[in-house]
Amino acid sequence: MAKLLEYQPLKACYLIYFATSLILVKLPLWTIYYIPRSTRPRRSWTVKRCLIVRVIKELFGMKVDLKLEGTQTLPTEVPDTSLVDAKFIWIDPIPDELFCGEVHRIAEMTGVQPARIPGYWLIKKGSQWSGPKAKPGEKTVLHIHGGAFYLGTANPSHVTANITRGLLMHSQSLERTFAVDYRLTSSAPNPPANPFPAALLDTVAAYRYLVQDIGFEPRNIVVAGDSAGGNLAVALVRYLLENPSSLPPPGRLLTMSGWFDLSMSRHSPQSSAVRNAPTDIFNILPPGKLFAEYAVTSLRGPMDFEVVKTHRYLSPVSLEVKPAAEGLFKGFPETYVVAGGAERILDDSLALVEMMKSDAVQVISDIPPDAVHDFPAFTWHEPERTEVLRRIAQWIDTM
Ligand SMILES: *[C@@H]1O[C@H](CO)[C@@H](O)[C@H](O)[C@H]1NC(C)=O
């Protein structure tokens, strides 16, 4: 802080003001305000949950510097000694024969190449690590973390690792899960980096690693993702189905609070984006503004916004996806769709469930009514978090 005061006094003052007004003024006032149930965003919420959601909203509203936030650094190796329940590994870039189809065509347009990226094994408490090779019949989860394509990491200290940590805790059959540190995207005021399909190619690389290097049978893999990671999980399965010469698709798919329509084509006064604005963790945006515009701009790179609205890989549930949405999910594996009933992108998950059902995909939808965005990651979001993780773990155990 002293350094910050010296070099960026304005910023330091803002941060001090922000923190003191939050702790000394706002928190006590909010606490009193939320005592009657009628003032809480949801009547079932405890005062503690109301306060946590309010504080997260406040933090999202901070005047942060995108210049710092969206700066993508090159990955470095993390020594095992700094990891408690995990192992770091490098994932090789996908070979030429796996770099194909429509995704390859877009990659040529946006100038994206396969890359070597990090991954982490997360190991069940009490389980022995006996090397990476899969045991006969062993199951695992490939987790793709959220963070609007430009934030977050697969590092096990990050909040989203608590999703798979929870699954390991409640499942009888899982001994370890795998998380991929895909490339994050950025754009002005930062150097533009990693537009679509960089992150998708990295999830293909992680899947290839599990199948070809480690020896998991595709049918024993659950491809999972939360938020933007849910979008990537669906895109990965689509990639495998559209390119039958690549690798067989996974046994199952799991999405949690997935962000499936980057163009917000369903936006209306009745949509969840508006209706759930008071109950979700995100700060309220002016009407008509896209969610995470920075992310969408970074991701599309040199392509027109039209692509974001119409492309099945970027916005698979967009109302304007072309060619028409019919049959878009044909052949998808059994899918478990989790969302929070109080979250703003709830409609994305509802649309996915409907579209999958009409394409005869076996789909389970699990939507606790008063839960916020990405609640399976938040250990303060009980009992919904544990309840949903238990149900998913059971579903994996019956695979
Ligand atoms: C993950 O869960 C543990 C156990 O509940 C908790 O102590 C930790 O703070 C969580 N991590 C994050 C980053 O939220």
The ligand as a MOL file (V3000), in Angstrom:
LIG
                    3D

  0  0  0     0  0            999 V3000
M  V30 BEGIN CTAB
M  V30 COUNTS 14 14 0 0 0
M  V30 BEGIN ATOM
M  V30 1 C -12.4680 -23.3300 -1.1540 0
M  V30 2 O -13.0950 -24.0610 -0.1440 0
M  V30 3 C -12.4010 -24.0690 1.1010 0
M  V30 4 C -13.1290 -25.0250 2.0190 0
M  V30 5 O -14.4430 -24.6350 2.2380 0
M  V30 6 C -12.3100 -22.6590 1.6210 0
M  V30 7 O -11.6090 -22.6400 2.8460 0
M  V30 8 C -11.6020 -21.7960 0.5940 0
M  V30 9 O -11.5790 -20.4570 1.0220 0
M  V30 10 C -12.2760 -21.8900 -0.7600 0
M  V30 11 N -11.4620 -21.1960 -1.7360 0
M  V30 12 C -11.8590 -20.1090 -2.3880 0
M  V30 13 C -10.8410 -19.4790 -3.2690 0
M  V30 14 O -12.9810 -19.6600 -2.2780 0
M  V30 END ATOM
M  V30 BEGIN BOND
M  V30 1 1 1 2
M  V30 2 1 1 10
M  V30 3 1 2 3
M  V30 4 1 3 4
M  V30 5 1 3 6
M  V30 6 1 4 5
M  V30 7 1 6 7
M  V30 8 1 6 8
M  V30 9 1 8 9
M  V30 10 1 8 10
M  V30 11 1 10 11
M  V30 12 1 11 12
M  V30 13 1 12 13
M  V30 14 2 12 14
M  V30 END BOND
M  V30 END CTAB
M  END
